Amino acid sequence: MGELGKIQFFVVAAIPILFAITVHEVAHGWVAKRLGDPTAMMMGRLTLNPVKHIDPIGTVLVPVAIFWLGGFLFGWAKPVPITWENLKRPKRDVAFVAVAGPAANLLMAIGWAVVMKIAILIPAGGSYFSMPLMYMGFMGILINCGLMVLNLLPLPPLDGGRIVSSVLPGPLAWKYNQLEPYGLIILLFLFITGALAWVLMPPLFALISAIGALFGINPQIMTLMQML
């Protein structure tokens, strides 16, 4: 990616990735606790320690392999345990818990946009520090927007699937939730066939462009996107 080699690029991307998956999962658990389910807290998952949320395959093996092969970045974290029956109003609260993860990613994407803006404003003499910071801010925007859009797909057990299930009538929601054991298989099939990128790219680019326009950093974002 431009001045950065693959190893340097991966190092710059590591911090945004770890924050993205960690805060996403903690947000689910925190909202669930507020709504009556302390399962995540009792199992030690309401922590910003990324080790607690890393899935060896989904967080490490798959993303690293795809990164070195030059494909569309794809992966997942260890889901935070939720006991849905503990929620005060399970039918409604499922949606609130599900929305919490993508909402956290949106807030982090905005935070990383601030980081990128600051890096751009650093005088030229500080380029040794500002360039890695700009790359890190860009990766923070890209990763968090990607994780948000991916998780909002209406496919159980993704967050979008939980949201759809919460608004469907009981019998339809039950039938819809029967897809959950096959959700990851469907997702991997969409990824392998290229359909996942085809579905995700339009909303992903729209979201990134909106955040970039908000902070006046779209030219730099578009330049870095072309280097990927």
ROSE-4610 file (N, C-alpha, C; in Angstrom, 1 decimal, always signed):
// ROSE-4610
residu = [M/M/M/G/G/G/E/E/E/L/L/L/G/G/G/K/K/K/I/I/I/Q/Q/Q/F/F/F/F/F/F/V/V/V/V/V/V/A/A/A/A/A/A/I/I/I/P/P/P/I/I/I/L/L/L/F/F/F/A/A/A/I/I/I/T/T/T/V/V/V/H/H/H/E/E/E/V/V/V/A/A/A/H/H/H/G/G/G/W/W/W/V/V/V/A/A/A/K/K/K/R/R/R/L/L/L/G/G/G/D/D/D/P/P/P/T/T/T/A/A/A/M/M/M/M/M/M/M/M/M/G/G/G/R/R/R/L/L/L/T/T/T/L/L/L/N/N/N/P/P/P/V/V/V/K/K/K/H/H/H/I/I/I/D/D/D/P/P/P/I/I/I/G/G/G/T/T/T/V/V/V/L/L/L/V/V/V/P/P/P/V/V/V/A/A/A/I/I/I/F/F/F/W/W/W/L/L/L/G/G/G/G/G/G/F/F/F/L/L/L/F/F/F/G/G/G/W/W/W/A/A/A/K/K/K/P/P/P/V/V/V/P/P/P/I/I/I/T/T/T/W/W/W/E/E/E/N/N/N/L/L/L/K/K/K/R/R/R/P/P/P/K/K/K/R/R/R/D/D/D/V/V/V/A/A/A/F/F/F/V/V/V/A/A/A/V/V/V/A/A/A/G/G/G/P/P/P/A/A/A/A/A/A/N/N/N/L/L/L/L/L/L/M/M/M/A/A/A/I/I/I/G/G/G/W/W/W/A/A/A/V/V/V/V/V/V/M/M/M/K/K/K/I/I/I/A/A/A/I/I/I/L/L/L/I/I/I/P/P/P/A/A/A/G/G/G/G/G/G/S/S/S/Y/Y/Y/F/F/F/S/S/S/M/M/M/P/P/P/L/L/L/M/M/M/Y/Y/Y/M/M/M/G/G/G/F/F/F/M/M/M/G/G/G/I/I/I/L/L/L/I/I/I/N/N/N/C/C/C/G/G/G/L/L/L/M/M/M/V/V/V/L/L/L/N/N/N/L/L/L/L/L/L/P/P/P/L/L/L/P/P/P/P/P/P/L/L/L/D/D/D/G/G/G/G/G/G/R/R/R/I/I/I/V/V/V/S/S/S/S/S/S/V/V/V/L/L/L/P/P/P/G/G/G/P/P/P/L/L/L/A/A/A/W/W/W/K/K/K/Y/Y/Y/N/N/N/Q/Q/Q/L/L/L/E/E/E/P/P/P/Y/Y/Y/G/G/G/L/L/L/I/I/I/I/I/I/L/L/L/L/L/L/F/F/F/L/L/L/F/F/F/I/I/I/T/T/T/G/G/G/A/A/A/L/L/L/A/A/A/W/W/W/V/V/V/L/L/L/M/M/M/P/P/P/P/P/P/L/L/L/F/F/F/A/A/A/L/L/L/I/I/I/S/S/S/A/A/A/I/I/I/G/G/G/A/A/A/L/L/L/F/F/F/G/G/G/I/I/I/N/N/N/P/P/P/Q/Q/Q/I/I/I/M/M/M/T/T/T/L/L/L/M/M/M/Q/Q/Q/M/M/M/L/L/L]
num = [1/1/1/2/2/2/3/3/3/4/4/4/5/5/5/6/6/6/7/7/7/8/8/8/9/9/9/10/10/10/11/11/11/12/12/12/13/13/13/14/14/14/15/15/15/16/16/16/17/17/17/18/18/18/19/19/19/20/20/20/21/21/21/22/22/22/23/23/23/24/24/24/25/25/25/26/26/26/27/27/27/28/28/28/29/29/29/30/30/30/31/31/31/32/32/32/33/33/33/34/34/34/35/35/35/36/36/36/37/37/37/38/38/38/39/39/39/40/40/40/41/41/41/42/42/42/43/43/43/44/44/44/45/45/45/46/46/46/47/47/47/48/48/48/49/49/49/50/50/50/51/51/51/52/52/52/53/53/53/54/54/54/55/55/55/56/56/56/57/57/57/58/58/58/59/59/59/60/60/60/61/61/61/62/62/62/63/63/63/64/64/64/65/65/65/66/66/66/67/67/67/68/68/68/69/69/69/70/70/70/71/71/71/72/72/72/73/73/73/74/74/74/75/75/75/76/76/76/77/77/77/78/78/78/79/79/79/80/80/80/81/81/81/82/82/82/83/83/83/84/84/84/85/85/85/86/86/86/87/87/87/88/88/88/89/89/89/90/90/90/91/91/91/92/92/92/93/93/93/94/94/94/95/95/95/96/96/96/97/97/97/98/98/98/99/99/99/100/100/100/101/101/101/102/102/102/103/103/103/104/104/104/105/105/105/106/106/106/107/107/107/108/108/108/109/109/109/110/110/110/111/111/111/112/112/112/113/113/113/114/114/114/115/115/115/116/116/116/117/117/117/118/118/118/119/119/119/120/120/120/121/121/121/122/122/122/123/123/123/124/124/124/125/125/125/126/126/126/127/127/127/128/128/128/129/129/129/130/130/130/131/131/131/132/132/132/133/133/133/134/134/134/135/135/135/136/136/136/137/137/137/138/138/138/139/139/139/140/140/140/141/141/141/142/142/142/143/143/143/144/144/144/145/145/145/146/146/146/147/147/147/148/148/148/149/149/149/150/150/150/151/151/151/152/152/152/153/153/153/154/154/154/155/155/155/156/156/156/157/157/157/158/158/158/159/159/159/160/160/160/161/161/161/162/162/162/163/163/163/164/164/164/165/165/165/166/166/166/167/167/167/168/168/168/169/169/169/170/170/170/171/171/171/172/172/172/173/173/173/174/174/174/175/175/175/176/176/176/177/177/177/178/178/178/179/179/179/180/180/180/181/181/181/182/182/182/183/183/183/184/184/184/185/185/185/186/186/186/187/187/187/188/188/188/189/189/189/190/190/190/191/191/191/192/192/192/193/193/193/194/194/194/195/195/195/196/196/196/197/197/197/198/198/198/199/199/199/200/200/200/201/201/201/202/202/202/203/203/203/204/204/204/205/205/205/206/206/206/207/207/207/208/208/208/209/209/209/210/210/210/211/211/211/212/212/212/213/213/213/214/214/214/215/215/215/216/216/216/217/217/217/218/218/218/219/219/219/220/220/220/221/221/221/222/222/222/223/223/223/224/224/224/225/225/225/226/226/226/227/227/227/228/228/228]
x = [+0.9/+0.0/+0.9/+1.1/+1.9/+3.3/+3.7/+5.0/+5.2/+4.0/+4.1/+4.1/+5.0/+5.0/+3.9/+3.7/+2.6/+2.8/+4.0/+4.1/+3.9/+4.4/+4.2/+2.7/+2.1/+0.6/-0.2/+0.2/-0.5/-0.4/+0.8/+1.1/+0.2/+0.2/-0.6/-2.1/-2.6/-4.0/-4.3/-3.3/-3.6/-4.4/-4.0/-4.7/-6.1/-6.4/-7.9/-8.7/-8.1/-8.8/-9.1/-8.1/-8.3/-9.4/-9.3/-10.3/-11.7/-11.8/-13.1/-13.8/-13.1/-13.8/-14.0/-13.1/-13.2/-14.4/-14.4/-15.5/-16.8/-16.9/-18.1/-18.7/-17.9/-18.4/-18.8/-18.0/-18.2/-19.6/-19.8/-21.1/-22.3/-22.2/-23.3/-23.5/-22.4/-22.5/-23.0/-22.5/-22.9/-24.4/-24.9/-26.3/-27.2/-26.7/-27.4/-27.5/-26.4/-26.4/-27.4/-27.4/-28.3/-29.8/-30.0/-31.4/-31.7/-30.8/-31.2/-30.4/-29.4/-28.7/-27.2/-26.7/-25.4/-24.4/-24.8/-24.0/-22.6/-22.5/-21.2/-20.3/-20.9/-20.1/-19.6/-20.5/-20.2/-19.1/-19.0/-18.0/-16.8/-16.7/-15.4/-15.3/-16.4/-16.3/-16.6/-16.9/-17.1/-15.7/-14.8/-13.4/-12.9/-12.0/-11.4/-10.1/-9.8/-8.7/-9.1/-8.4/-8.8/-8.6/-7.7/-7.5/-8.8/-9.7/-10.9/-11.9/-11.7/-12.7/-12.1/-10.9/-10.3/-10.7/-11.1/-11.4/-10.2/-9.5/-8.2/-8.4/-9.5/-9.8/-10.3/-11.4/-12.1/-11.4/-10.6/-9.9/-8.5/-7.9/-6.4/-6.2/-6.5/-6.2/-6.8/-8.1/-8.8/-8.4/-8.5/-8.1/-6.6/-5.7/-4.3/-4.1/-4.8/-4.7/-5.2/-6.4/-7.0/-6.1/-5.6/-4.7/-3.5/-2.9/-1.7/-2.1/-3.3/-3.8/-4.3/-4.5/-5.0/-6.5/-7.3/-8.7/-9.4/-10.8/-11.6/-11.5/-11.1/-10.9/-12.1/-12.0/-13.2/-12.8/-13.6/-13.3/-14.4/-14.2/-15.2/-14.5/-15.2/-14.7/-15.5/-15.0/-15.8/-17.0/-18.2/-19.5/-19.6/-20.1/-20.3/-21.5/-21.4/-22.6/-23.7/-24.9/-26.1/-27.2/-27.8/-28.9/-30.2/-30.7/-31.8/-33.0/-33.2/-34.4/-34.2/-33.0/-32.8/-33.2/-33.3/-33.6/-35.0/-35.2/-36.5/-37.6/-37.4/-38.4/-37.7/-37.5/-36.7/-36.9/-38.2/-38.5/-38.0/-38.2/-37.7/-36.2/-35.8/-34.4/-33.3/-33.7/-32.8/-32.3/-33.2/-32.8/-31.9/-32.1/-31.2/-29.8/-29.7/-28.4/-27.7/-28.5/-27.9/-27.4/-28.1/-27.7/-26.5/-26.3/-25.2/-23.8/-23.6/-22.3/-22.0/-22.9/-22.7/-22.6/-23.4/-23.4/-22.0/-21.5/-20.1/-19.1/-19.2/-18.3/-18.5/-19.7/-19.9/-19.2/-19.4/-18.7/-17.2/-16.7/-15.2/-14.7/-15.5/-15.2/-15.1/-16.0/-16.0/-14.7/-14.4/-13.3/-12.0/-11.9/-10.7/-10.6/-11.8/-11.8/-11.2/-11.4/-10.8/-9.3/-8.9/-7.4/-6.8/-7.5/-7.0/-6.9/-7.9/-7.9/-6.8/-6.5/-5.4/-4.1/-3.9/-2.7/-2.5/-3.6/-3.5/-3.1/-3.5/-3.2/-1.8/-1.1/+0.2/+1.1/+1.9/+2.8/+3.7/+4.2/+5.0/+6.2/+6.8/+8.0/+7.7/+6.4/+6.1/+5.6/+6.0/+5.5/+5.9/+7.0/+7.5/+6.4/+5.8/+4.7/+3.3/+3.1/+1.7/+1.3/+2.3/+1.9/+1.4/+2.1/+1.5/+0.2/+0.1/-1.1/-2.3/-2.0/-3.0/-3.5/-2.5/-2.8/-3.7/-3.3/-4.0/-5.5/-5.6/-6.9/-7.8/-7.2/-7.9/-8.3/-7.4/-7.8/-8.8/-8.8/-9.9/-11.2/-11.3/-12.5/-13.0/-12.1/-12.4/-12.9/-12.1/-12.4/-13.7/-13.9/-15.2/-16.4/-16.3/-17.4/-17.7/-16.6/-16.8/-17.5/-17.0/-17.6/-19.1/-19.4/-20.7/-21.7/-21.2/-22.1/-22.2/-21.2/-21.2/-22.2/-22.1/-23.0/-24.4/-24.7/-26.1/-26.8/-26.0/-26.7/-27.8/-29.0/-30.1/-30.0/-28.9/-28.7/-28.3/-29.1/-28.7/-27.4/-26.5/-26.6/-26.0/-25.9/-25.4/-26.3/-25.9/-26.7/-27.9/-27.8/-28.9/-30.0/-29.5/-30.5/-31.2/-30.6/-31.2/-32.3/-31.9/-32.9/-34.1/-33.9/-35.1/-35.9/-35.3/-36.0/-36.9/-36.4/-37.1/-38.3/-38.4/-39.6/-40.6/-40.2/-41.1/-42.1/-43.3/-44.2/-43.6/-44.1/-43.5/-43.2/-44.3/-44.1/-43.1/-43.1/-42.2/-40.8/-40.6/-39.3/-38.7/-39.5/-39.0/-38.5/-39.3/-38.8/-37.6/-37.5/-36.4/-35.1/-35.3/-34.1/-33.6/-34.3/-33.8/-32.7/-32.4/-31.3/-30.0/-30.0/-28.8/-27.7/-28.0/-26.9/-26.2/-26.9/-26.3/-25.8/-25.9/-25.5/-24.1/-23.1/-21.7/-21.4/-22.1/-21.8/-22.3/-23.5/-24.0/-23.1/-22.6/-21.7/-20.4/-19.8/-18.6/-18.8/-20.0/-20.3/-20.4/-21.1/-21.2/-19.8/-18.9/-17.5/-16.7/-16.8/-16.0/-16.5/-17.8/-18.3/-18.2/-17.8/-17.6/-18.9/-20.0/-21.3/-21.3/-20.5/-20.5/-19.9/-18.8/-18.2/-19.2/-19.9/-20.8/-22.0/-22.4/-23.5/-23.0/-21.8/-21.3/-20.7/-20.1/-19.3/-20.1/-21.3/-22.1/-22.4/-23.0/-23.2/-21.9/-20.9/-19.6/-19.0/-18.9/-18.4/-19.2/-20.6/-21.4/-21.2/-21.0/-20.8/-19.4/-18.4/-17.1/-17.0/-17.7/-17.8/-18.5/-19.6/-20.3/-19.4/-18.7/-17.8/-16.7/-16.1/-15.1/-15.5/-16.7/-17.3/-17.5/-17.9/-18.2/-16.9/-15.7/-14.5/-13.6/-14.1/-13.3/-12.0/-12.1/-10.9/-11.1/-12.2/-12.5/-11.4/-10.7/-9.6/-8.5/-8.1/-7.1/-7.6/-8.9/-9.5/-9.5/-9.9/-10.0/-8.6/-7.6/-6.2/-5.8/-6.0/-5.6/-6.4/-7.7/-8.5/-8.0/-7.5/-6.9/-5.6/-4.9/-3.7/-3.9/-5.1/-5.4/-5.2]
y = [-1.2/+0.0/+1.2/+1.8/+3.0/+2.8/+3.7/+3.6/+2.4/+1.8/+0.7/-0.7/-1.5/-2.9/-3.7/-4.9/-5.7/-5.9/-6.2/-6.4/-5.1/-3.9/-2.7/-2.3/-2.6/-2.3/-3.1/-4.4/-5.2/-4.7/-4.3/-3.7/-2.5/-1.6/-0.4/-0.8/-1.8/-2.2/-3.0/-3.5/-4.4/-3.7/-2.5/-1.8/-1.5/-0.9/-0.7/-2.0/-3.1/-4.4/-4.9/-4.8/-5.3/-4.4/-3.1/-2.2/-2.5/-2.7/-2.9/-4.1/-5.3/-6.5/-6.5/-5.9/-5.9/-5.0/-3.8/-2.8/-3.3/-3.9/-4.4/-5.4/-6.4/-7.5/-6.9/-6.1/-5.5/-4.7/-4.0/-3.2/-4.2/-5.3/-6.3/-6.7/-7.1/-7.5/-6.4/-5.2/-4.1/-3.8/-3.7/-3.4/-4.6/-5.8/-7.0/-6.9/-6.5/-6.4/-5.3/-4.2/-3.1/-3.5/-4.5/-5.0/-6.2/-6.6/-7.7/-9.0/-9.1/-10.3/-10.1/-10.6/-10.4/-11.5/-12.4/-13.5/-13.1/-12.1/-11.7/-11.2/-10.5/-10.0/-11.1/-12.1/-13.2/-14.1/-14.1/-14.9/-14.1/-12.9/-12.1/-11.5/-11.3/-10.8/-9.3/-8.7/-7.2/-6.6/-6.8/-6.3/-5.9/-4.9/-4.4/-5.2/-6.2/-7.1/-7.9/-7.6/-8.3/-9.8/-10.3/-11.8/-12.5/-11.9/-12.5/-12.7/-11.9/-11.9/-12.5/-12.9/-13.4/-14.8/-15.1/-16.4/-16.8/-17.9/-18.2/-18.4/-18.9/-19.0/-17.7/-17.2/-16.1/-14.8/-14.6/-13.3/-13.3/-14.5/-14.6/-15.3/-16.6/-17.4/-16.9/-16.7/-16.3/-15.0/-13.9/-12.6/-12.5/-13.2/-13.1/-13.8/-15.0/-15.7/-14.9/-14.2/-13.4/-12.2/-11.6/-10.4/-10.7/-11.9/-12.2/-12.6/-13.1/-13.5/-12.3/-11.2/-10.0/-9.9/-10.6/-10.7/-9.6/-9.7/-8.8/-9.2/-8.3/-8.6/-9.2/-10.3/-11.0/-11.7/-11.7/-12.4/-12.2/-12.8/-12.6/-12.8/-12.4/-12.5/-13.6/-13.9/-14.9/-14.2/-14.7/-14.0/-13.9/-12.7/-12.6/-13.4/-14.2/-15.0/-14.2/-14.5/-13.8/-14.8/-14.7/-15.6/-14.8/-15.0/-14.1/-14.1/-15.3/-15.4/-14.5/-14.0/-13.1/-11.7/-11.3/-10.0/-9.6/-8.3/-7.9/-8.1/-7.7/-7.9/-8.5/-9.8/-10.5/-10.1/-10.1/-9.8/-8.5/-7.5/-6.1/-6.0/-6.5/-6.2/-6.9/-8.0/-8.7/-7.7/-6.8/-5.8/-4.8/-4.3/-3.4/-3.9/-5.2/-5.8/-6.0/-6.4/-6.6/-5.3/-4.2/-2.9/-2.3/-2.7/-2.1/-2.3/-3.5/-3.8/-2.9/-2.9/-2.0/-0.5/-0.1/+1.3/+1.6/+0.7/+0.9/+1.1/+0.3/+0.4/+1.7/+2.2/+3.5/+4.6/+4.6/+5.6/+5.5/+4.3/+4.1/+4.6/+4.4/+4.9/+6.4/+7.0/+8.5/+8.9/+8.2/+8.5/+8.4/+7.3/+7.1/+8.2/+8.7/+9.8/+11.1/+11.3/+12.4/+12.2/+11.0/+10.7/+11.0/+10.6/+10.8/+12.3/+13.0/+14.5/+15.1/+14.7/+15.3/+15.0/+13.8/+13.4/+14.3/+14.5/+15.4/+16.8/+17.3/+18.7/+18.9/+17.8/+17.9/+18.4/+19.4/+20.0/+19.0/+19.3/+18.4/+17.9/+18.7/+18.3/+17.1/+16.8/+15.7/+14.5/+14.4/+13.3/+11.9/+11.9/+10.6/+10.0/+10.9/+10.5/+10.5/+11.5/+11.7/+10.6/+10.1/+9.2/+7.8/+7.2/+6.0/+6.3/+7.5/+7.8/+8.0/+8.5/+8.7/+7.3/+6.4/+5.0/+4.3/+4.5/+3.9/+4.4/+5.7/+6.3/+5.8/+5.7/+5.2/+3.7/+2.9/+1.5/+1.4/+2.3/+2.3/+2.6/+3.5/+3.8/+2.7/+2.1/+1.0/-0.2/-0.6/-1.8/-1.7/-0.6/-0.4/-0.3/+0.4/+0.5/-0.9/-1.6/-3.0/-3.9/-3.8/-4.7/-4.3/-3.1/-2.6/-3.1/-2.9/-3.3/-4.8/-5.5/-7.0/-7.5/-7.0/-7.5/-7.1/-6.1/-5.7/-6.5/-7.4/-8.3/-9.1/-9.2/-9.9/-11.4/-11.9/-13.3/-13.8/-14.7/-15.2/-16.0/-15.9/-15.2/-13.8/-13.2/-11.8/-10.9/-9.7/-8.7/-8.3/-8.2/-7.9/-9.0/-10.2/-11.3/-11.2/-10.9/-10.7/-9.6/-8.5/-7.4/-7.8/-8.5/-9.0/-9.9/-10.8/-11.8/-11.1/-10.0/-9.3/-8.6/-8.2/-7.5/-8.4/-9.7/-10.6/-11.2/-11.5/-12.2/-13.5/-14.0/-15.2/-16.4/-16.9/-18.1/-17.8/-16.6/-16.3/-16.2/-15.6/-15.4/-16.8/-17.7/-19.0/-19.7/-19.6/-20.2/-19.6/-18.3/-17.5/-17.9/-18.1/-18.4/-19.8/-20.6/-22.0/-21.9/-20.7/-20.5/-20.4/-20.1/-19.8/-20.9/-22.2/-23.1/-23.1/-22.6/-22.5/-21.1/-20.2/-18.8/-18.7/-19.2/-19.1/-19.8/-20.9/-21.6/-20.8/-20.1/-19.3/-18.1/-17.5/-16.4/-16.7/-17.9/-18.4/-18.6/-19.2/-19.4/-18.0/-17.1/-15.7/-15.1/-15.3/-14.8/-15.5/-16.8/-17.5/-17.2/-17.0/-16.8/-15.3/-14.4/-13.0/-12.2/-12.9/-12.3/-11.4/-11.7/-11.0/-9.6/-9.5/-8.2/-7.4/-8.0/-7.4/-6.7/-7.4/-6.9/-5.8/-6.0/-5.1/-3.8/-3.8/-2.7/-1.4/-1.4/-0.2/+0.5/-0.2/+0.5/+0.9/+0.1/+0.3/+1.6/+1.8/+3.0/+4.2/+4.0/+5.1/+5.6/+4.7/+5.0/+5.7/+5.1/+5.7/+7.1/+7.3/+8.6/+9.6/+9.2/+10.1/+10.6/+9.7/+10.0/+10.9/+10.5/+11.3/+12.8/+12.9/+14.2/+15.0/+14.4/+15.1/+15.7/+15.1/+15.6/+16.2/+16.2/+16.8/+16.0/+14.7/+13.9/+12.9/+13.1/+12.2/+12.1/+13.2/+13.0/+12.0/+12.2/+11.3/+9.8/+9.7/+8.3/+7.7/+8.4/+7.8/+7.5/+8.3/+7.9/+6.7/+6.5/+5.3/+4.1/+4.3/+3.1/+2.6/+3.5/+3.0/+2.2/+2.4/+1.7/+0.3/+0.0/-1.3/-2.4]
z = [+0.0/+0.0/+0.0/-1.2/-1.3/-0.7/+0.3/+0.9/+1.8/+2.2/+3.2/+2.5/+3.0/+2.5/+3.2/+2.9/+3.4/+4.9/+5.4/+6.8/+7.6/+7.1/+7.7/+7.7/+6.6/+6.5/+7.4/+7.6/+8.5/+10.0/+10.3/+11.7/+11.9/+10.9/+11.0/+11.2/+10.5/+10.5/+11.8/+12.5/+13.7/+14.8/+15.1/+16.2/+15.9/+14.7/+14.3/+14.3/+13.9/+13.8/+15.2/+16.1/+17.5/+18.2/+18.0/+18.6/+18.0/+16.7/+16.1/+16.6/+16.7/+17.1/+18.6/+19.4/+20.9/+21.3/+20.8/+21.2/+20.7/+19.5/+18.9/+19.9/+20.3/+21.2/+22.6/+23.1/+24.4/+24.4/+23.3/+23.2/+23.3/+22.6/+22.7/+24.2/+24.8/+26.2/+27.2/+26.9/+27.8/+27.7/+26.5/+26.3/+26.9/+26.7/+27.2/+28.7/+29.4/+30.8/+31.3/+30.5/+30.9/+30.8/+29.9/+29.6/+30.4/+31.3/+32.2/+32.1/+31.2/+31.0/+31.4/+32.5/+33.0/+32.5/+31.5/+31.1/+30.6/+29.8/+29.3/+30.4/+31.3/+32.5/+33.3/+33.6/+34.4/+33.8/+32.5/+31.8/+31.4/+32.0/+31.8/+30.4/+29.7/+28.3/+28.2/+29.3/+29.3/+29.6/+28.7/+28.9/+27.5/+27.6/+26.4/+26.0/+26.8/+26.5/+25.2/+24.1/+22.8/+22.8/+23.7/+23.7/+24.1/+24.9/+25.3/+24.1/+23.1/+22.0/+20.7/+20.7/+19.5/+19.2/+18.0/+17.5/+16.7/+17.0/+16.3/+14.8/+14.4/+12.9/+12.3/+12.9/+12.3/+12.4/+13.5/+13.8/+13.3/+13.2/+12.9/+11.5/+11.5/+10.3/+9.0/+9.0/+7.8/+7.3/+8.2/+7.7/+7.2/+7.9/+7.5/+6.1/+6.0/+4.7/+3.6/+3.8/+2.7/+2.4/+3.5/+3.3/+2.4/+2.7/+1.9/+0.4/+0.3/-1.1/-1.8/-1.1/-1.8/-2.0/-1.2/-1.4/-0.5/-0.5/+0.3/+1.7/+2.6/+4.0/+4.7/+5.3/+5.8/+7.1/+8.1/+9.4/+10.4/+11.6/+12.7/+14.0/+15.1/+16.4/+17.2/+18.4/+19.2/+19.7/+19.4/+19.8/+21.3/+21.8/+23.3/+23.6/+24.7/+25.1/+25.6/+25.1/+25.5/+25.9/+27.0/+27.4/+27.1/+26.0/+25.5/+26.5/+27.1/+28.1/+29.3/+29.6/+30.7/+30.4/+29.2/+28.8/+29.3/+29.7/+30.3/+29.3/+28.0/+27.0/+25.8/+25.8/+24.8/+23.4/+23.0/+21.6/+21.1/+22.0/+21.6/+21.9/+23.0/+23.4/+22.6/+21.9/+20.9/+19.9/+19.4/+18.4/+19.0/+20.3/+20.9/+21.1/+21.5/+21.7/+20.4/+19.3/+18.0/+17.4/+17.6/+17.0/+17.7/+18.9/+19.7/+19.1/+18.5/+17.9/+16.7/+15.6/+14.5/+14.9/+15.9/+16.3/+16.9/+17.6/+18.2/+17.1/+16.0/+14.9/+14.2/+14.1/+13.4/+14.2/+15.5/+16.4/+16.3/+16.2/+16.1/+14.7/+13.7/+12.3/+12.3/+13.0/+13.1/+13.9/+15.0/+15.8/+15.0/+14.2/+13.3/+12.2/+11.8/+10.8/+11.5/+12.8/+13.5/+13.5/+13.8/+13.8/+12.4/+11.4/+10.0/+9.7/+10.1/+9.9/+10.6/+11.8/+12.6/+11.9/+11.4/+10.7/+9.5/+8.8/+7.5/+7.9/+9.0/+9.4/+10.0/+10.3/+10.9/+9.8/+10.1/+9.1/+8.5/+7.3/+6.5/+7.2/+8.1/+8.8/+9.8/+10.1/+10.9/+10.2/+8.9/+8.1/+8.6/+9.3/+9.8/+10.7/+11.5/+12.4/+11.8/+10.9/+10.4/+9.4/+8.6/+7.5/+8.1/+9.1/+9.7/+10.4/+11.0/+11.7/+10.7/+9.5/+8.5/+8.0/+7.7/+7.3/+8.4/+9.6/+10.7/+10.8/+10.6/+10.7/+9.5/+8.3/+7.1/+7.4/+7.9/+8.1/+9.2/+10.2/+11.2/+10.6/+9.7/+9.0/+8.2/+7.4/+6.4/+7.2/+8.2/+9.0/+9.7/+10.4/+11.2/+10.3/+9.2/+8.2/+7.6/+7.3/+6.8/+7.7/+9.0/+10.0/+10.3/+10.3/+10.5/+9.3/+8.1/+7.0/+6.9/+7.1/+7.1/+8.2/+9.4/+10.5/+10.3/+9.5/+9.3/+8.2/+7.6/+6.6/+7.3/+6.7/+7.3/+7.3/+7.9/+7.9/+9.3/+9.9/+11.3/+11.1/+12.1/+13.4/+13.4/+12.2/+12.2/+12.9/+13.2/+13.9/+13.1/+11.8/+10.9/+11.0/+11.1/+11.2/+12.6/+13.6/+14.9/+14.9/+14.2/+14.1/+13.3/+12.2/+11.4/+12.2/+12.9/+13.7/+14.8/+15.3/+16.4/+15.9/+14.6/+14.1/+13.4/+13.1/+12.5/+13.5/+13.1/+14.0/+14.5/+15.7/+16.3/+15.4/+14.7/+13.9/+12.8/+12.2/+11.1/+11.6/+12.8/+13.4/+13.7/+14.2/+14.5/+13.3/+12.2/+10.9/+10.4/+10.5/+10.0/+10.8/+12.1/+12.9/+12.7/+12.0/+11.6/+10.6/+10.0/+9.2/+9.9/+11.2/+12.0/+11.9/+12.0/+11.9/+10.5/+9.5/+8.2/+7.8/+8.7/+8.4/+8.0/+8.7/+8.4/+7.1/+6.8/+5.5/+4.4/+4.5/+3.5/+3.3/+4.4/+4.3/+3.6/+3.9/+3.3/+1.8/+1.4/+0.0/-0.7/-0.1/-0.7/-0.9/+0.1/+0.0/-1.1/-1.2/-2.2/-3.6/-3.8/-5.1/-5.5/-4.6/-4.9/-4.7/-4.4/-4.2/-3.0/-1.9/-0.7/-1.0/-1.7/-2.1/-2.9/-3.8/-4.7/-3.9/-2.8/-2.0/-1.0/-0.5/+0.5/+0.0/-1.2/-1.7/-1.8/-2.4/-2.6/-1.2/-0.2/+1.0/+1.8/+1.6/+2.3/+1.8/+0.4/-0.2/+0.2/+0.2/+0.5/+1.9/+2.9/+4.3/+4.4/+3.8/+3.9/+3.3/+2.2/+1.5/+2.4/+3.1/+3.9/+5.1/+5.7/+6.8/+6.3/+5.2/+4.6/+4.3/+3.8/+3.4/+4.7/+5.8/+7.1/+7.6/+7.4/+7.9/+6.8/+5.6/+4.5/+4.2/+4.2/+4.0/+2.8/+2.0/+0.9/-0.1/-0.5/-1.4/-1.0/+0.3/+0.9/+1.0/+1.3/+1.4/+0.1/-0.9/-2.3/-2.8/-2.5/-2.9/-2.3/-1.0/-0.2/-0.7/-1.0/-1.5/-2.8/-3.6/-4.9/-4.7/-3.6/-3.3/-2.8/-2.3/-1.7/-2.7]
